[in-house]
Amino acid sequence: MQTQPTQAAPMPRHSELVDERLVRWYLISAAGYLMVAMLAGLLMGLQLIRHNPFGGIELLSPGRWRMVHTNGVAYGWLASAFLGMLHWVVPRLTLRPVLSRQLSYFIFFAWQVVVLGTVVGILMGEAQGLEWGETPVWIDPLALAGLALVAINFGAPIRHMHGPMYVTLWYFTAALIWTFLTYAMGNFLPQYFVSGTSAGAVGGLFIHDLVGLFVTPLGWGMMYYFVPIMLKKPIWSHGLSLVGFWGLAFFYPLTGIHHFLYTPIPMFLQYGAVLSTIAVEMVVTTVIVNFFATIRGSTRALAENIPIRWFYTGMVFYFLTCLQCAFQTTLTFQALIHFSDWVVGHAHMVMYGVFSQWLIGVTIYLLPRIWRTDWYSRRLLEWQYWTSLVGIAVMSADLIILGVFQGLMWASLAPWSDTINFSIPWWALRVVSGLLLLVSHSIFMLHIVLTWMKAVAERKAAGSAAPTEAQPA
Amino acid sequence: MLENKSGVFFIGGIFFFGLAFVSQAVVPILMYRDQPEKTAEQLVNPNVRYQLEDLAKRFPEPFKAAFGEIPPNATPEKADGTREAWLNQTAADALRIGRKAYTGEACWHCHSQFVRPVSNEDRRWGPVAKAEEYQNELQRPVLFGTRRVGPDLSREGGRRSNDWHAVHLFQPNSLIAGSPMPAYPWYFDGDPSKPNKKGLSLILYLQWLGSWLESYPYYEDYKPSPLKDPVANVTTSIDSTAGAAK
C-alpha cells in the first residue's frame, strides 16, 4: 500500500480492515449468479433459433428468463462482485474499516433476498415494465434501502478522509450516491408519477445511468486501484485522471435520452443527449490514453500477469464500445441500427467484454490472496481467458454486423419473416459464442472449487497454524 | 475541491446528477404537463368495445368463466345503461390485466411500441408515434421498447381477428411458419378455443394498441363500429358484478 504516507499513528493491519470472509462470499456468490444469468441467456438464444427444449413451460418461458438474464447480470453478478471488491479496496485505501461489521453481513443477506426475490418475482410473471429494472415493484423499496445502507457503510470510512483523496475514492464516493439516486429515480418516478413520453425520458436516463453512474465509476475506480498495484508503478498522469473523472461526472448523466432517439421526446433534448454522448467518448479517450501510457514499458505483464491481461483486454473493449457509441448515437446511425441486434452486440461488449472481464480479473487476483495459496492451475486460467476472449469477440462482431443487415432489410420494406430467416444463422453463431462464454465460466467455477480444496489441504498440512498475517502488496 | 470528498460528493455526486435530472427528466415532464394521464376507463373506445363483445361471442364459455355473464338490457327495447357500464368497465379492467401479462412475459422486449419517422417505418407500421398516444395509465412505465425481434405492435389493434390472436399466442408457428416467438399455452385451458382470463385480457390489450387512431385499422373492408363513444357510461367496478355473477 503506497496510497498514503505513513503517519504518526501506526498503519492498521490488513486483518483489522478487511473482512476477508465477506469478500470471498460476495465474489463466489457473484460467480454463481453469473452462471445462472448465462444459462438464462442461453435459453433465450436457443428460442431465437427455434430450438428451445423447454417450449410451453410457464416457469421456463424464454421471455421471463431474458429478464432474469439482464437483471441477474446487473444485480446478481455485477453488484455482488463490486460489493466484494469494495469491501477489500475501501478499507485499505482509507485505512479505516467500514462502519459496522454487523451491517455488512446484514447487507450481504439482504442483497441475496433482493436478488433471489427478483428472480422469483420475474419468473412468476411479476416483472415491472422498466428495462433493466424489471425487479418486481415490491422488491424496489427493499433494494433501495439496501443501496442506502451500502452508501452509509462505505461512506463512513470515506467521511473521515481529509484533503485530497486517491482517484479510486473519487469514483467510489460518487458511485455510492449516484447508484442510490439512479435507482430511486428510475424505479419509482415512471412507475408512480409520470407516464408516457416523459416516463420514456426517465427510463432512458435510468438505463444509461445504471451503466454510467453505477457500473462505470465502480469499474474505473477499481482499475485505478488494481492496475498501479500490480504494475508496481503510479498512474501515468494525475491530470488526465482528473479530466477523466470530472468529464464523466458532468457529461455521462446528460446522455440518457440517446436510448430513445426519434421517439416523441422533444427533439432538442435528443440533440443534447447526442452531443453529450460524443463528449463522453472524448473523455473516455483520455482515460484510455492514461492507462495505456501507464503500462508502457511493462507490457510483459500482459503475458505473465493474468489479472492485468483481463484488465487491459477489458480496456480495449471499452475503447471499442465507446468509439462505437460515438457513431451509433448520431441520428444517422440510429435510423439504421436502432431496434436491431447491433444494440444487443453493443450491450454485450460493454457488460461482458469490459466490466465482467474486469471483475473476473479482480476475482482472480483476490481469491488466492484470501485463501493464501495460488490458483490450482495456470493452464486452466489460460483456457478460461482465451475461451472468454474468443466468445465475446465473436458474439459482439456477429451481432453488430447482423444489426446493420437487419436495419437495411427493415428500411427496404422486406417482408418481416425474411428478416427473421436471414437472422437465424447469425443467431446460431451467437449461441455458439455464448456457449464459449459458458465454457469459460464453467472452467472458472470448477477452478474455484479446485483451488479452494487445495487451500484447505494446504492449511491442514501446515498444521494448526492458522493464517493471520501475510499480506500481498 | 476537485479531489476531496465534499467536492466529489456535492458537485459530482449531487449537483451534476441533479443538473442532468432537471434537463433530461423534469423538462419533458413539464412540457407534457398539459396532457393529463388518461385512465384505462378513458381508453375504452368503440373499437375496444367491439373487440370485447367479439371475444364474448367467439369464446362464450371462457368469457363467462373469466368475467361473468354480460348483464342483459332492462327490456329488449330499452337500454338502462347497466349493460353498457358493465361492458366498459370489463374492458378497462381487462386492459389492465392484459398489460400486466404483456410486461410479465417481456413481450415488449421483442415488440417495440413506437413508429419512427425514419427508415420507412410509417409505410410498414402506420402513422408515426405522437406524444399524446402515450399519456395514459397503460404506458406507465412506458413500453417504447428498445428491440424489435418481432413486429412493432403499436398499430396492431384490428389488423387480425381475435381467433387469430388466440391461435397465435397458443402456438405461433402454426400460423407463421418459422416464427421464433415462444408459445404461451398457459393463457389457455389446454386449447386455443379456451383462453383464460389473462389470455382474453392479453388479446384485448393487443387489439387496443392503435385502436385510437383515425386510420384504424389497416384492412380495407373495415366498417366503423356502430357504438357511440361509451366513456361517459363507466360507473361500477367489474369486481362487484363479476363476483355476483359467480
Interface residues (C-beta under 8 A of the other chain):
Chain A: Q47 L48 I49 R50 N52 G55 G56 E58 S61 P62 G63 R64 R66 M67 G125 E126 A127 Q128 G129 L130 E131 E134 I158 R159 M161 H162 G163 P164 M165 L169 W170 T173 A174 L176 I177 W178 L181 T182 M185 L189 P190 Q191 Y192 V194 S195 G196 T197 S198 A199 G200 A201 V202 G203 G204 L205 I207 L213 L242 F245 W246 A249 F250 P253 L254 G256 I257 H259 F260 Y262 T263 P264 I265 P266 L269 G272 A273 Q334 A335 L336 H338 F339 S340 V343 V344 G407 W410 A411 S412 L413 W416 S417 I420 N421 I424 W427
Chain B: L2 E3 N4 K5 V8 F9 I11 G12 G13 I14 F16 F17 L19 A20 F21 S23 Q24 A25 V27 P28 I29 M31 Y32 Q35 E37 R99 K100 A101 T103 G104 E105 A106 C107 W108 H109 C110 S112 F114 R116 P117 V118 S119 N120 E121 R123 R124 A129 K130 A131 E133 Y134 Q135 N136 E137 Q139 R140 P141 V142 L143 F144 G145 T146 R147 R148 V149 G150 P151 N173 I176 A177 G178 S179 P180 P182 A183 Y184 P185 W186
